[in-house]
Every structure is written in C-alpha cells, then in structure tokens.
Amino acid sequence: MRRRVFMKAGALSLVTMGLSPSFLRRSAYAMARGPAGKGRVLVCLFQRCAADALNVLVPFGERAYYQARPGIAVPAPKAGAANVALDLDGFFGLHPSMAPLVPLYQRGLLAPVAAVGSPSNTRSHFDAQDYMETATPDVKGTTSGWLNRYLAAKGTCEECLVNGKPSAFRAVALTAQTPRILEGPAATVAMDGLDAFALRASNPDAAARIEALYRTGQADVVHASGNEMFEAMKMLRAANPQQYAPRNGAQYPAGPFAQKLRQIAQLIRADVGLELAFADVGGWDTHVNQGGATGQLANRLDEFAKAIAAFVQDLGDKMGDVTVLTMSEFGRTVRQNGNGGTDHGHATTMFVIGDGLKGGKVHGRWPGLAPELLYEGRDLALTTDFRAVFAEVASRRLGATALDAVFPGFNTSSAGWLGIA
C-alpha cells in the first residue's frame, strides 16, 4: 500500500504530535546538554484562568484578609467546626475542599508556595499563560516552552530509553493540542486520552488532518515522525489502558481532570519512558458568585484536590521518583468585587508535591495584605518569581544542569531558590 493511502486511511484519532519541522533540529541545543539524570518524572498541572490564591491557601492569621472579603473569605479554623480553613501552621490554612491534601502536608509530601508568580504586570489570561509556559515574562517572541527546552538541553536519561532510543512517551500532554509549554525542538506527544491513541481508519476528521499536512507541504514531517507514532502505539497497546486498575485503594473522582491524572499514573506504572507529563484544568475565572467555604470555587477545588490525592495514593512508593508541580497564570484581587467574586490579580499560589521534598511547611515570603502593601493598591504582591521554583524543581528533581538554556534571561542561581527540593 502506498504511504499516502496508508496515512490517510490509518489516521491517528484525536492525537497531535510535535509536527513542526523544528523538532528535526534537535541538535541546536546539543552543546547545552548535561549528564543524564535519575529518570524522575515531572507532572505539571496548569490551573488555567487564574485560581484565587487567597481562598486556596488561606491566610487566616491576617486580619486584612477578612476586612477585604466580608462575603467570600474562608472562616478561620475552629475546633469541631465545618467549612473552615484547615490549619497548616497557625497562619495559613487550606480551603476546606482541599482536605484530601492535608495528609500529604502532614507527611511532608506537600509544599505550598505563597506569593509566587510572574513579574509581568499583565492581567491578560492569554499573555500571562504564555509567559508562564515559555518562562519568559513580557517576551512575546519566544518560540518554545520551557519544558521543551529542558528536553532539548538535557539529553535523555537511561530510564527514558526504549530499545536504546528516546521513548515516544518521554513527554506527554493530556490535551487536544500541544500546549505552549511543550512546543519546541524536542519531540512530544499530545492527546485527548490514552484510549484515543489508536488507528481509526473510519474517523474522517483524523484523516482530514493528515490530508491537510499534504496540502500544506508537510508530508515529510509526518513521515519523519511516523516511526515514533507507531512505536508509541505498540507500547500503549502493551500497557492495555482499558484494563488499568488504580493501586493502593485509590479512587479517582469523576471528571475529566481526574481521568487525566489517572492516565498519567498509568503511563508511569507502565514504564514507557515517561519523563514529563502535562495536564490542565479550567474554570478558575471567578468574577461572579465565587463563594467562600462553599460555592463555585469550592466545587472546582473538590475535584482538583481529590484527583491529586488519588494520584499520589495510586502511585504509592513510586512517588519517590515523581514530582507534581501546580501553576496558575496569576492570582486574583484581594478585595471581593460587587458581584461576589474577584478580578484578575497578581501573585498566586503553587504546590510542589512529592516524596523527599521539604514539605510540611509553607514556602515563600509573605508580603502582607494591608492596603499599603498591596501591588498596585489591589493585589497580593509578588515575592518569588515562578522561574525560581521551576528552576529548583528542574535541577534538584530532574537533574537539569543547563538552566540558562531552559530559563533564558533569568538568574538561575540557587541563591534565589526556596529550598523546596
């Protein structure tokens, strides 16, 4: 059968790969490659549309928090009371919907980071997400994401080799399209789900996408990546995604985000050479009727926390080789608005999760919420650049050494790290 006919008839359903010709130019970063690491896995979770940091990691010890949010503040901890902040250290607490993560904090697996984010003053979701994924705030011309630059600069760890070659599943995004954070010269895979990674000749949409590559003159790119796609399919068939059962009594909640984490756990357990995984979840833009201990934000946090807790329980002792990093493009205003919600802000909250971290404490310098301490008179001020957290995790958890190539224009010296990892 001719290749053109085969590719049209055997299109991959709902799958996108790094099909840009730039992925062929992997040697561009060759001089920056460092020694192979230990094969640890980094799972990046993006809370798109700006999660409200102050109601996720609640500064209940700050009087100004309650003054600014009379209708949506989460009540301070109180013995025997429900729907109150879950005390972490006498000043910060987690939202009550985040209760599944409290045991992780107590075990030292969870490290919250307060007042962290981008130094850019943009309040545009699109720009702020782009800056965080490229790790180049206020630079719109960056063509690659920081995770892809890490892949290109680091080389391949021994555990990420399959039959002596880099695994087709080295970097996977559970998204319909390749996310900005994984765009670049290194090959990556993006897909809606593991069960979609199969040949489906009857799918006209998938066939049309392959045909479009021929119309735009990119047939050679498809050909170049074809071996990787089919190798990945063989590996996934062996993993048998339809038969996977979570381990250690883990129960993932219903919902697409939880199912993405379940499938990432499956890839890790299947030993397919996974090094980076990415998933995102929206619904955090709470301008209206945000709620406090209950309501819109609480419902969103419920699946988020339960899914992460189930993921950690599912992997069990494998969490020694796994790090979860959460992020959101910016936080929200300190003061509630007239619609019972919050507007676009500045600094946010991140979580780093994994065995062997310096968890069980809140990291980052707290700037305070008094009116004179707010950024531009309205937002939580930034005290930690998100790139300091990314660089520390990349270095100490993944073994990255070429940090200047991964985070161009940023001082990656460990002097600015928080000591999380």
N, C-alpha and C positions, 0 to 999 in steps of 0.2 A: 504494500500500500504506500502511495506517495506521502511524503511528510506533510504536505499541505492538507490533504484529505484527512490524514490521521489526526492532525492537530485540531481541525475543525470539528470532527466527529467526536473526539475524545477530550473535549474541553474540560478544564477543572471547574467544578461548580463552586461559585461563591468564594474563590480564592484569588488573592492578589499577592504577587511576589515583587521583590525589588527589580522591576523590569527596565529601569532606566539604564542606558548604556554605561552610565558612570560606574555601575557595580563591577564592570570589567577592569576598571582602573585601580584595582586594589593595591597595586604596588606603589601608589602615590604616597602611602603612609609607611612604607617598608622601613625607612630609616628610623622611624619613631618607635618601632616595636620593642617591647620589653620582654623579659623572660616569662615563660608560661606560669600561670598561677595555679591554684589548687582546684580549679574546676567548680568553684562555688557558683551558685545561681542567684541572680538578682531579679526580683519581681517588682516592677514599677506599676503603681496604681494611680491613675490620674482622676481626681475628682473635678470634673470639668464644670465650669460656670461659677466658680468661687464659693467654696464652702465657708460658712460662718465660723471662723476660728474661735470666737469668744463663747459660742454656745456648744462647741465641740470639746475644747479644753477650757473649762470654766474657771475664771479667776475669782472664785467666790470670796477670797480674802480681800478683795479690792472693793471698797465702798462705792467708788465711782462707777463700777460696772452696773450696780443696781440703780444708781441715780440716772444713768443714761438709758436704761432699758426697763422702765417700770412695768411694761406689759409682756415682755418676752424673755426676761432674764430667767435663768435656771436657779431655783432656790438653793440656798446653801445646805450642806449636809446636816441632817438631824437624825439622831438615833431613832430607829423604828419608823421613820417617815418614808413614804414612797414618792417617786417623781422629784427627787432632789439630786444635786450633784454628788457624784461618787468620789469621796475624798481620796486624794492621792498622797498629798504631803502637807496638809494643813492650810494650803493656799490655793492650789489647783485641784480641780476635780474633773472627771469625765462626765459628759452628758449621760443621763440615766439609760438612754438607749444604747450606750456603749458598754453596758455592763458585761457582755461577754469578753471584753478585752481587759477587764480589771485583773483576772487571774494571771494574764500574761505579764502585766505590770508587776504584780507581786512576785512572780517567778523571775523577774529580771529580763524578760524577753521583749518588753515593750519600752521604747524610749521616745516619749513625746518631745517635740522641739517647738518652743513658743517663740513668737515674734520673728518668724523667719519668712523669707520671700525674696522677691525681685526688687532691686534698687530702682527700676524703672517706675516713673510716676503715671504710666498709662492706666486708664480704667477701662480699656477695651478688652473684652474677653479674648477676641481673636489675636490681638497683638501680644497680650500677656501670656497666653498659652504658647504662642510661637516662641517668645523669648525664653520661656522655661524649658521648652523641648529642645531648642537649639543651644541653650545655655549661653546666649549672647544677648543680654538685655539691651534694648534700644538699637540693635543692629538688625535691620530687616533683610540685608543681603546674604545672610548665612544660608548656605545651600544644604547643610547636613545637620542631623540631630546628634546630640552628644552621645547617645548610646551607640549610634553607628560609628562615630569617630573612635569610641572606645574599642569597638570590634576591630576596626581597621588598624588602629595603632598597637594593640596589644599582641596580636598573633593569637593562636589557638591553643588552649590548654589540652593536655593529654586526654582528660576525661571528655572533651568535646570533639574528639576524633572518632570517626566511624570508618573502619577498614582503612585506617591511616589517612583519612581525608576529613576536612571540617564537616561536621554534621549539617544536613539541610535544616535541622531544627535547632541550630545554635542560637538563633534569635527569632522569637515568635511573638506576634501581636495577635490577640484575640479581638480583632477589629475588621470591619468590612474593607478598609483600605489601609495601606501602610501609613502609620502615624508619623507625624513630623519628627518625633524623637528617634525614629529608626531609619529615616531617609539618609542616603549617602552611599559611599563606595562599597561597603560590605554587603553581601547578600543576606536578605532577611525574608521571612515568610509572614504574611498577614492573612487571616482567615476568620470567617464568622464563627466557626466552630470545628472541632475535630471531625465530626461526622460529615461535614461538607467537603473534607479533603479527600475526594474520590472522583474517579472519572464518571461523568454522567453525560453520555452522548445525547440523551434526549432533552438536555437543557438548552433551549435556543438562545437564552441570554448569554450563557457562558460561551457558547460557540460564536456568538456575535462579537464578544470581546476579543477572542483570539483572532477572528477575521479582521477586526479593526486594526490590530497590530500589523497585519499585512498591508492594509490600506495606507498606513502611516509609515511604511518602510521599515518597521522594526522586527521583521521576521527573523533576522539573525539573532536578535536579542532573545526571542522566545526559544530559538534553537539552542542558544548558549546556556540558557537556564533549564532546558528540558530535562537533562540528566538529574539535576538537583531536585526538580519537582517529582520525578518518578521514583527517585531514591527515597524521598520523603514519604511518598505514598506507600512504598513497600514497608518502611519502618513503622508507619502508623497502622497498617493492616496487622502487623505482628503484635502491636500493642492492643488491638481489639478494643477501640473506645466504647463500643456499645455494651461491653461486658464489665466495665470498670466498676468496682465497688469501693467506696471510701473505707479507709482503715481506722482502727482505734475507736470505733463508735462515732466517728464524725458524722454529723448531719447538716448538710448544706441547706440553707433556706431556699424557697422558691424565688425565682427572679433571675434575669439574665446575667447580672454581675456575679452572683454566687456561682452560677454554672460556668462562667469563665474561670473562676478560681479553681473550681473542681477539675476542669480540664487541664489547667496548668499543673495541678498536683499530679494528675495522671501522667503528663509528659515527664515530670521529674522522676516519678517512680518507674517509668518505662525505660529510663536510662538511654534516651535517644540523643544525648549530647547537648541538651538544653543548657544554655549559659545565661540568656536574657529572656525575660517574658514581660509582656506589657498588656495591660487591660485598662479600660477607662469606664467611668460611670458618670452620667449627667444628672440633672435635676437639683442642682445646688443653688440656683439663682433665685433666692427667696426674697423678692421685693415686696410681696404681699402675703399677709397671713402666715408668717414664718412659724409662729408658735414658740413656746418655751420648752418646758419639760415634755410636753406632748404637742402633737400637731405635725405640720408638713415636714419640717426638718427632722423631727424625731423619727418619723416614719422612714425617711431616707437613711438615717443613721442606723436604724434597726437592721436592715439587710446588710449594710456595709460592715457593721461590727460582727454580726453573726457569720457572715461569709468568711471574714478573715480568721475568726476563731476556729471555724470548722476546717479551714485550710491548714492552720497550724496543728490542730489535732490530727487531721488526716495524715500529715507528713511525719508526725512523731519525732523520732530521733534524727530524721533527715533534716530537720530544721537547723542542725549544726552546720549544714552546708548551704542554707538558704537565707537570703535577706529580703525582706519586704520593705519597700520604700513608698510611702504615700505622698502625694503632692496635689496642690490646687493653685491656680494661677495667681490669685490674691485673696485677701480676706474680705470682710465687709465692714461697713461703718460701725463705729462704737455705739452711736445713738440709733435707736429704732426710728423709723420714719412714720409718717402719718397713716400708712396702710398696714401697720402691724408687722412690718418687715424691715429689712436692712438693704442698703445700697452698696455699690461697688466700693471696696476699701483698699487697703494696702497690705500690711503684713498678715501672715496666715499661720497655720499650724501644720506641721508634718509629723508623721510617725515612722520610726525605723523599728522593724521587728525582726528578731532572730535570736538564736541561741549564741551565747558568747559575747553579746553586746553589753554595754554598761547601761542596762535598762533599770527599771525601778526608780527612776528619777526623771524630773522634767529638765530638759537641757535648754540652754539659751538664756540670755539676759533679759529680764522682764523690764520694759520701759515705763510701765505705769499708765493709768488711764485718766489721770487728772487732765482737765481741759488744756492746760498749758503744755502738757507732754505729748499731745496727740500730733500725728503727722498731718500737716495742713489743716490743723484745727478740728479734724473729724475722724481720723483713723488710727488704729494701732500702729505705732512706729516700728520700723524695721531695725533689729539689732544683729541679725545674722543673715548674710547673703546665702540664698539657696545653694549656690555653687560650692560653698564651703562644706555643706552637708553632702552634696553629690560627690565632691572630690574625696572626702574622707571615706565614704562608703565604697567608691570605686577603688581606692587604694588599699584600704585595710580589709575589705571583704572580698574583692575580686582580684587583688594583686596588680592593679594597674600601676604603671610607672610613668608613662608618657603623659602626665596630667596636663602639661602645657599644650599638647596637641588636642586633648579632649576638651579643655576649657580655655580656648584662646582669649587673650586679653585679661585674664583673671589671675591674681596672685594665688597660686595653689599651695603655698607654703602651709605646712601643718600647724604653724603658729596660729592660724586663724580657725583651726578646726575645734570642735566642741568636745572631743574625747568620747564620742558615742560608741565607736567601734574599737 
